[in-house]
């Protein structure tokens, strides 16, 4: 316990953390902060503090998952928010949660190997996360199953409105025209592809590596009566052929991996017409390159990596592409994750019935950790608009606002108007 005690004494300065060892010994850290309630945690065995001190990020997650670390009230978000807000304060002096230097170096090397997303590995990694029992995603996502950052033009908007606004925001940047061919790389459950067809009279091909997503997306297209114009295929982007007027990719680039970034941009450049437009939305780092969170790498998104803006541009600029527009969504994902976390904790019994208590604790830790990373840490979302010819878009960005003014998401999307 002495090592964890030393770590927490150094780290927790703002806000109160009360810790009880397995034998009942109490430790107090930090100081009271207006508007923040003290967080009380308890260990159920003697080995948990040592495991956390040696590998703070993964050790704490696994101790929580296994029930060896308990939080009074059961809200792990309160604990993670307290710790991460203090880490943010300490960041200029180094991250107190990085653990020992040799361990950090070893993890960095392993993380680099994990980013080698060859075709077979990519399909396996996607299945690990997106082919989970469908009922899980019904529990915490919006009715359109948008599993990416919403767009909160007003932080008071609910999740359904924010996801509808996100689709409209993306469509506005694609500068769509009737009859164009659109490619959706990493199409999820088909919501964006169906939306683009509705609002822009476009023919859309969505591609995925998830069998679960493919089945649902195709069924939705059939039910909407547009299966002849909105098609979905189980295919790796590297195997795709043809040409498209517009390409969109939302929440997929995080699964590409830096070794394949240039291949990604080279491929979609070969698929895009000379007057085409591409919109890339991805989680990103507001700093230099880093490593994947160990919990995400081991349990949630194997092979995943969050890119720095420099890594994206470094790969795309070799293709002689023009970056026409960049928008940084600084807090939108934090608002999105707040809704996802709230819906998840409200459905505790349902999720435990689908899986078990350990899975529920893992999922809440994942969502809570992501939430505070967008709230206090270095994560954000980037929307990057690419073109091949400088004349492919109007001179000014007014066309984006005009599209959104003409396309009220609630009117264009029956899923939104029905809730």
N, C-alpha and C positions, 0 to 999 in steps of 0.2 A: 504493500500500500504506500510505502514511503515514496516510490517513484511517481505514482499518480498524484500523490499529495503535492509533491514538488511541482509537477506540471500544472495542476489546477491553481496552486497558489500564485504561480507566475502569470497564468492566463486570465483568470476571472477577476476582474477589477470593477466592472460596471454590472450591476445586478447581483442578486444573491443566489448562491448555490449551496444547498444543504445536502450532505452526503452521509449515509449510514452504511457502515461496513456490515458484513454478514453477522458479526458478533454484537452489533448494536452500537459500536463506537461512532460518535458523531463528529463530523468535520464541517466547518463553515468557511465559505469562500466569498470574496467580493464584498460589495456594500449595497445598501438599498438604493433603488433608482425609481424616481417618480413614474408611475404608470406601469411598472413591471412588477409582477408578483414573484416572490421567491420560488425557486424550483427545487423540489426535494426528490432525490434519487436514493434507491436502496439496492445493495448487492445481496444476492442470495447465496453466493459462495465466495470463498477466499481467493479463487484464481482469477476472477473477473478483473479486479483492478490491475493486476500484473499484465494481463492480456491487452487491456486498453492502453496502458502506459507504453508498452512495446510497439504497438501498432494502433495509434489512436483512432484513425478513421474506420478501419475495418474492424478493429477490436470492439469498439463501442457498438457498431452495427450488429455484429454477431452476438454480443452479450445481450443486446435488446431482443434480437430474434429468438434467442434460446431461453429467454426468461431469466437470465442471470443478472440483468440490469432492469430495475423497475422504476417507473416515474410515478409519483403520487398523482392520482387523477388520470393516469394512463395517457397523457398527452405528450408524446415524445417531441412534438414540434416545439413546445416551450423550452425543452432542454437544448435542442439543436440550435434554436434561435438565440438563446443566451450564449452558448459557446461561440457560434459563428459571428455574432455581433462583437464579441471580444477579440476574436481572431482578426476581424477587419481593422480594429483599432491597433492591433499589434503588428499588422502586416509590414509596415515599414521597417520593423526590426526583425522580420522573418516570421514565418508561420510556426506558431508554437505546437501545431498538431502534426508536423511533418515526421516526428519520430527520429530515430537515430539515422546518422548520415549514411552508413553502409546499407541500411534497410531501404532508404530512399533511393539510393543509386541502383540497387538490385530491382526495386519495383519499377523504376524508370526504364530499365533495360527490358524487363518482362512486358511492360506496357507497349514498347515499340514493337515487339514481336507480335503482340495481340492485335496490332493494327493491320497486319498483313491479310487483308480480306480478299483472298482468292475466291473464285466463283463458288466452289463447293462450301467453303467456310462461310461465305456471305449468306448462302441459303440456310445453313444450319443456324447461324447467329440470328437471322430474322425469325426463323421458326421458334427459337428459344423464347422470344418476347411476344411476337405478334400472333402466334398460334396458340396462345393461352386460351382457356375456356372463355367463349364469347361472353358469357354472363358477367365476367369481371369488368369488361369495358362498358357494358350497359349500365353498370352501377355508378361509375364516376364521370363518364364523358357526357357531352351534350347529346341531343337526340340525333345529330348527324354524324356522331362518332368522329369528331375532329380531334385527333390526338397530337396537337401541336399548339403553339402559342396563339391565343386569341388576340383580338385587337380592341383595346379598351379606349375608344375615343373619350369615354367618360368612365371613370373608375367605379361609378355607381351602377353601371350596366351589369346585367346578369350574364352568366356563361353563354346562354343561347344567343343573346344579342351580340356578344363579343365575337363568337365564332362566325356568326353570319357576317358581321362587319369585316372580319379577317378575310373571308372569301371575296367580298366586294373590293377590299383594299388591294388584294392580289390581282383580281381581274382588271382593276383600273390601270395597273402598271403593265399589263400585257398588251394594252392598246389593241383589243380584239376587234375583228371585223367578221361579218357574217360569212359562213362557209369555210372559214379557215380550219386547218388541221392543227390540233393541239396535242402535245405529248405531256402526260403527267407522270413524272418519274418518281416512283414511291407513292402510289395513289391511295394507300390506305384502304378504307372501306368504300371509296368511290364518291364521297360527298362533294369534293371540289370539282371533279370531272363532270358530275351531273349538274352542278351549279353553272359551270362555264357553258355547257350546252344550252341550259335554260336562258341565260341572260344574254348570250352572244351568238346563238344559233351556230355554234361551232361543232365540228366533228372531233371527238376526243378519244385518244387511246391512253388508258391508264395501265401502268405496269407495276407489278409487285413480285416479291418472292415468298409471300405468305399465302398458303392454301386457304386459310381461314378468311383472310381479307378478300381473296379472289372470289370465293363462293358467294360471299355477302354482296360484294360490289356488282357481280353479274346479276344476281337476283334483283337488286335494286334497279338496275337498268331495265330489266325485263318488266318489272312492276310499273316503272314509269313510262313504258312503251317506247323507249329510245335505244334499245339494244342494237339497232342497226347503225346508230350514230355515236353511241358511247360504248366503246368496247374495252374489255379488260383482259390482260394476258399475264400469265406466269412466266416471266422472262427477266433475265439479268440485263441491265442497261447496256452492257458490253456486247451483247448478242443482237441488239436491235438494228434494223435496217430501215431505209426509207427516208423521207424528208418531211419536215413539219414547219409550219409558219410560226408557231409559238411553242415554247417549252417551259414548263413550270415544275419545280421540285420543292416540296415543303417537308421538312423534317426527315429527309433521307440522307442528306450529305453527311450527317453525323455518323453514318454507318459505312462511309466510303473508305476512310483511312488515308493519312497523308501519303503513303507510298503510291496510292492510286489517284491522287488529285489530278495530275496532269492527264492521265488516261481518261478520267471523267470528263474534263473540259474538252479534250480532243474529240471524244466520242460525240458529245452533244453538239459540238461545232460542226461535225460532219453531217449531223441530222438536221441542222437548222438552215432554212433558206437564207439567202444573202440579205434579204430585207426582214429577217426574223427578229424576234425578241425573246429573251429568256429571263425568267424571274426565279431567283434562288432564295429560299428562306431557310435559314439554319440557325441553330443555337451557336453562339460564338463566345470567345473570350475577349474581354476588354483589356487585353495586355498581350504579352508574347506567348509563344507556344508553351504547352504544359503537358500534364499527364491526365489520364482518365481516373476519376474517383474509384478507389478499389472496390467499394460495394457495387457500383454500377458495372464495373468490369467483370466481377466474379459472378454476380447474381442477376443483374438486370439487363445490361446491354453488352454482352461479350463482343469484342471487336470494335466497340464504339469509341469515338474520339471527338472532342469539341475543339474546333479549329480557331486559331487566332486569325484576325482579318489579314495579317501579313501572309499567312499560309495560303489563304484562299486566293489573294491577289497574285502571290508569287507563282501559283500554278496556272491561273487563268491568263495572265499577261503574256505567257509564252505562246498562246494561241492567237495573238494579235486581236484580242477582243476589246471592245470599248465598254467601260463601266459607265453606264448612262445615269445611274442613280443608286445611292446607298442610303438606307435608313436604319438607324439603330433603335430597336425597341428595348428600352432600358428596363422598364418595370412591368411590361405587359405580361410576361410569363409568370412573374410573381403573383399577379392578380389571377391568372388562369389556374395556377397551382393551388392557390388558396381555395378556390372552388372545388378542385379535384380532391384536395385533402379533406375538406369538410364533407363532401359526398361520400368519400371512402370511410371515414370514421363513423358516419351515420349508418353505414351498411356493414358494420362489423360482423354481425351474425350471418348475413348473406355470404360474405366473402369467406368466412371460416367454414361455412357449409360447402362452398365450392372447392375449397382447398383445405386449410387447417389454420390453427392459431399462429403457427410459426410463419406461414406465408403472409397472413394479415399483418403481422408485426414487421416483416420485411418490406411489404408494400408501403406501409405508413412511414417507415424510416426513409425509404427511397423518395417518396413525395415530399416529406418534410425537409430532407436534405437538399433536394432540388429547389424547393421554395426559398429557403434562406440563402442559397447560393445566388439566386436572382435578386434577393432582397438586400443582402449585405456583401456578397462575394463578387467575383469577377465575371459572372455569366450574364449574357444578354442575348437578344436575337438580332440577326442581321437579315435585311431584305436587300438583295443586290440585283439590279437590273442590268442585263448585258445586251448589247447589240453588235452586229458585225459591220454595219454601215452607219456612218454618222447621220445619214438622212432618213434612217428607219423610223424615227420618232419626230413629233413636232418640236419646234424650237424651245418651248417652255413647257412646264409641267401642268398647265391648266387642264389638259385632257384627262388627267387623273381625277381631279376634283369634279369635272363635268360628268364623268362616268358614274361616280358615286352619287352625285346629285340626281342623276336620271334613273338610278337603280337602287331603290330602297330595298335593303336586304330582307326586310319583313314581307315585302310584297313579292319579291323575286323568289323567295325560298318558302315553299309550303310547309317545311318542317318548322320554320320559325313562326309563321303566322298561325300555326295550329297549337302552339304551346301557350 
